Structures are given as C-alpha cells and as structure tokens.
Amino acid sequence: MPFKMRLSKDLIQHIAAAISANLESKGLAKYDVPRDAVTSKITEIITLNMLEEDKLNRDVEKLLSAHEAEIARGQMDYRKVFELTKQKLAKDRGMVL
C-alpha cells in the first residue's frame, strides 16, 4: 500500500505560519530575520520530517510483505504489527515520531 504525505503543501505552510506567529506573539521567540524566512524554514523542517516518516512507512511495508504469510498464519493484527515495527525502526534510526 503506497503512502502519501498526510498534509498538503498549503496546509503545512499554514501550520508553519501559525507556529512562527504564535512563538513571536507569545514572546517565546524574537526573530532577527523576517518572519516569512522563519515560516519558510519551519515549512521545510515539517516537510522533511513527513517525507522521512513516509520513507519509514515504505520500509516497514517492505519488511512486513516479506513476512505476510507468517502474519496471516499467526492471526496477528496487521496494523498493530505495522505500528510496532515502525516504532522499532524509528528508534533504531534515532527518529522521534
């Protein structure tokens, strides 16, 4: 099953703009560059993180497809096995989900 990014580019930009504005308005950050530059960097980081997670999902799919018959014989819940495998791979790769 192919995975696609769960958020559109526009939604990611909207979230990034809200984060940068919120940090500034609450006095949690003071920018030495225009807020648009900060928003752009936040957008980039969110996008890269989501792409990394999408790759992780594809890698888990590949691993599980090799053991599909075993999973079926064991009457295991595929989603649960998927999530457990994903957590293990993420931990091995130093990713925080």
C-alpha angles and dihedrals in degrees: 000000000000118000126220129193108276095218128055121236090249092052092049090052091048091051091047091050091050091049094049093045093046094050091051097043092050091050092244093122137023115200125220088190130051114286089240089064090052091047090050092052092048089050090051093049094048091047093049091048092051092048089051090052091048089054089049090052091052091049091051090050090053092049094048095045088061088057099036095119092050091050091049093048091048090053088230124165105253095209091052092049089046093053094045091049091046092051091050094049091045091052091048089051094046093245124149113212 
